[in-house]
Amino acid sequence: MIVTLTANPSLDRTVALPGPLERGEVQRAVSVRQESGGKGVNVSRALVTSGLETLAVLPGAESDPVLAGLREEGVPFASLAIHEALRTNVALTEPGGVTTKINEPGPVLGEDAQEALISLLLERSRGASWVVLAGSLPPGVPADFYSTVTRRLRNADAGAGVPKIALDSSGAPLAAAVAGDAPATATATVSGKPDLLKPNAEELAELAAAAGFSSASTAEELEADPYAAAAAAAAVVRSGVGAVLATLGSKGAVLVTADGAWLATHPPVTAVSTVGAGDSSLAGYLLAASLGAAPADCLRQAVAHGAAAASLPGSTVPAVHQTTPDAVTITALRKD
């Protein structure tokens, strides 16, 4: 089973525009979609759609629309009851897939709620093969939260072994998780770094610079040069992260482990909405990994899932039968 933690879930509203966004003008929407969201929630939604056992752990009142949406989709979840409503995020999509997102901060989670959420995750992740820590952190939660959760998972007596940990976040929470600095109360010998990291090109550029990678590159340069992206990801792996799955938009993705590096590309698709495409890529990787696939084939399914998601409206997640892994080209790369 794959357990996901979404500390800052959302109700995602996607508004499709008939043309380019015109600032300061009145425009009529072509369509509006609404789904329960947040990165971890999206991963669980994608896994359910493909028939894989999963559980989404998140805060939220029983009556919250986000939890109601999960019930309607048949996504299993365990929720920590809170009094405030979860946030609503709005995405404006233009023809061709250009997306503008407006994300609310979310409700404040105090120290007691944070501890309760971690305890819920520890309880419900016993026996899991993977735990996915994903998305932004709500107000009140420290940047090192994911590193703390990772250590707590690895220190817990799970009974059936310690799950592998995948991380997909951004900004300060991502930087803190990759740094893996131990809080004063943590066991210093237990790593707070993830087994799998899924940055996009912009996040990879920031992480590589922080890891001391000498050939600093911009996100645009990394998307244009997969060899540079692989070298940047290798620098992050050398810092102690198990593997890096870096999504490069329409250019595909690279996967770097201690043993190798690969590029995967998919033929162009007609982009409808890129909302949640990266989450679907991570779900595709985990789906293949759960079936025992080799790293390159996990990358293949990740790119197939991401391409399929980009061709669907809103934050719709594809089922595995809607993906085309046979169309993906895998190329072995040098890491440096």
N, C-alpha and C positions, 0 to 999 in steps of 0.2 A: 504494500500500500504506500501511496505517496501523500504526505500530509503537507498542507500549505499554511503559512501564517501570513495574514494580511492585517497589520496593525492599524491601517488607515483606509478601510474599505470605502467604497463610494457607490452612489447610484449614477451610472454613466448615461448621459443624454447626448445623442449624436444627431446634429442638425445638418442635413445635406442641402447645400446651396446650389442653385441652377447655374451659377457662374462664379467668378472670382469674388472674394470678400471685398466689399466696398465700405471702408471705414466712414462712419458718420452718416451713412445712408440707410434707408429702409429697404430690406430685402425679404422676399417671401421664401420660405423653405420648401424644398421639393418633398422632403419626408423627415420624420423624426422617429428615432428609435431609442429605447430605454432598456438598459440591462444592468444587472448587478455587476459591480466591477471592483477594481483594485488588482494589482498584479498577481498576487497569490490566488485570489478568487478566479481570475481569468485562466490561470493555469489549471485549477481544479475543474473549471467548466470545460476546458478543452479535453482533459483526461476523461471526464465522464462521457463526453460525446463520443470518445473513441473506445469506451468500454473498459477503462482501467479503474481499479479501485482507488479512491481518493477521499480525503476529508479536508474541508476548509475550516481553519480555526480563525476566528475574528471576533471583535467586539460588536455589540449591537443589541438593541432591545428586541424582544420577540416580535413586536408589531412593526419594526422598521421595514421600509420598502426594500432595502437591500436583502434582508433575510427572507422576505416574502418572495422576492425574485428567485432566490436560490431554491426555495421550496417548489416553485412553479417549474423550474428547470430540472428538478430532481437531483440537485447537487447536495450530497451529504455535508453537514457542517456541525461544528460545535461552537457556540457563541458565549461570550462573556457579557452578561447583562449590564448595560450602562443606561443612564437616564437621558443623555443627549442624543439628538438625531444624528445619524451619519451624514457625511457630506454628499453634495451633488456636484459632479464634474460635467462640464459642457464641452463638446468637441464640435467645431464647425468644419465640415469637409467640403472642398471645392472639387469640381470635375478634374479628374487626373490624380486624385488622392491627396492633394495638399490639405493638411489638417492644422487647424488652430485650436489649441486646448486651453481651457480656463478651469483650473483646479482650485477648489476650496481647501482651506487648511485642515478641516476636520475637527471633531470635538477633542477637548483636552483630556488626556489620560494621566491621572496622578500616579504617584508611586504605588499606592495600594492596588490600583487597577492594572498597572504594569506587572506587578508581581503575580496577581491573579491570572493574567493572560499567559504569562510564562508557565505558571503551574498547570493551567489547562492544556497548553501545548505539550508539556512533558508527559502529562497523563495520557493524552490521546495519541501520542507518537510512539508509544511502546510497540515494538515489532515492525515499525515502518521501515521501508528500504531507503526512502529519501524524505527529508524535510526541506521544504522550499521557504525561504525567508524573503519576502518580496514587497516592494513598494516603498513609498515615502513613510516617514514617521509622523504621527500626529503631534500637535502642540503638547509640551510637557514631557516628552520622551527624549532622553539624552541621545546624542549621536552614536554612542557606543553600544546601543541597545542590541543590535544584531550580533556583535561580538560577544556580549554577555550571554545572549540566548544560545549561541553556538557552544560556548563553554559549559553552560548548564546542561545542554543536551548530551555533551560528551562526558560529563561527570555523572549523569543520571544512571541509575541501574535500570536499563531498559528491558532486561530480561531476555531479549532476543537479539542482542547486539546493538551497537550504536549506528543510527542511520547516517547515510551520507547527507551532507548539507549543501544545498544550492542557494546562491544569493543573487537577487536582481534588485538593485536599488540605485540611487544616484546621490550626488552631492556629498554632504558631510557624513551621512550614515554609511555610504559606500566606502568612502575613504577610511573611516574608522574601522570598518569590518575588515578591509584589506590590510590595514596596519596591524590589526589584531592585538593592540596593546591591552594588557591584562588590567582590569580594575583592581584596586587594592584588596578587595575581598575575594578575588578569584584565585584558583590554583594556577600558579604561573606556568606549570609544565604542560597544561592543556591548551592547545591552540584555539584561538578564536577566529581563525581564517577558514573560509569555506572550501569544500572539496571541488565545487564548481562555481564559477563566476560568470554571469552573463551581462557584460556591458554592451552598449552601443559604441559607435566610433568616437563620439564626443567623450563619453565616460572613459573609454580605453585610453585616449590621449592624455586625459588628466591623471589616470592611474599610473601610466607608464612614466610620466614626468615625476610623479611622487616616488616611484620605485627607483629613480636614478637612471632611467634609460637615457643614454647620451644623445641619441638621434630623435629629439623631441619633434613630434609631428602634429599637425592640426587634424581635426576630424575629417575634413575634406581630403587631406593627403592620405590618411589611412584608408578611406573608402576607395580612393583611386588606385592605391598600391597595396595589394594584399600581402606582399612580402614585408612591407613596412608594418602592416597591421600584425602579422605573425611575430615579427621581431618585438613589437611593443607588448604583445600578449605574453611572449616568452619572458620578458623582463618581470611581468607581474607574477608569472609562475615561479620564477627564481626567488621571488620575495616570500614564497611559502604557500601560495594558493595552489590547490591541487590541479585545476585545469581552467582554461578560459575559453568560453564560447562567445566570440565577439560578432554581433550582427552588424552588417555593413549596408543596411538598406537594400536598394535594388542590386547592389554589387554582390550580395550573398552573405557569407559568414566564414569566419576562420575558427578553427579549433586548435588549441595548443595544449599539449600535456607534457609531462616530463619525458615522454618517449617519442613524440613526433608533432608535426603540424600539418594541417590540411586546409584547403580552400574548397568551399562548395558554392556553386553558382546554379541558378535556375533560369530557364528561358524567360524573357520579359512577360509579365502579366499585366492586364489592364487594372491599374490600382483604383479601388473604390474608396477604401478607408484604411489608413495605416494604424488606426487605434487598436491596440492589443496584438499587433503582429509579432512584436518581440516576445510577448507572453506565450503566444502560440508556438513560437520557435523553441522556447524552453520546454514547453509541454511535449513537443515532438521529440526533442532530445531525450527527455526522461522516459517517454513511451518506448523508444527504441532501447534505451539502457535497461529498462525493466524486463525486456525480452532477451537480454544477454547479447545485444548487438555490439560489434566492435566500435571503437571511437569514431572512425570515419563514417560508419553507417549511422551512428547516432547523429552526427553532423548532417548527413544526407536527409534524415527525417526532420531535423530541425529546420532546414532551409525549405523543405517541401511544405511543412506546416506554416512557416512564415509567409511564403508566397501565396498559399491558399487563403490565409487570413486577410492579406492585403487586397484580395480580389472580392471580398465579401463586405457587405454594408455594416456600418457602425462598429461595434466591438464583437461582432459575430465570430465565434470560434469554429474552425473546421473540424469535421470528423476525419479519421485517418483515411476513410475511403474517398474523401474529397481531395486528398493530396496526391501529388505525382512524384514520388521519390525516384522513379526510374528516369525522370527528365533531368535530375540533378547531376551535374558533373563534379567529380571529386578530383582534386589535384594535390599531390603531396608537395609541401613547401619546406624550405629551410627556415629555421627559427631565428637565425642570426646571420 
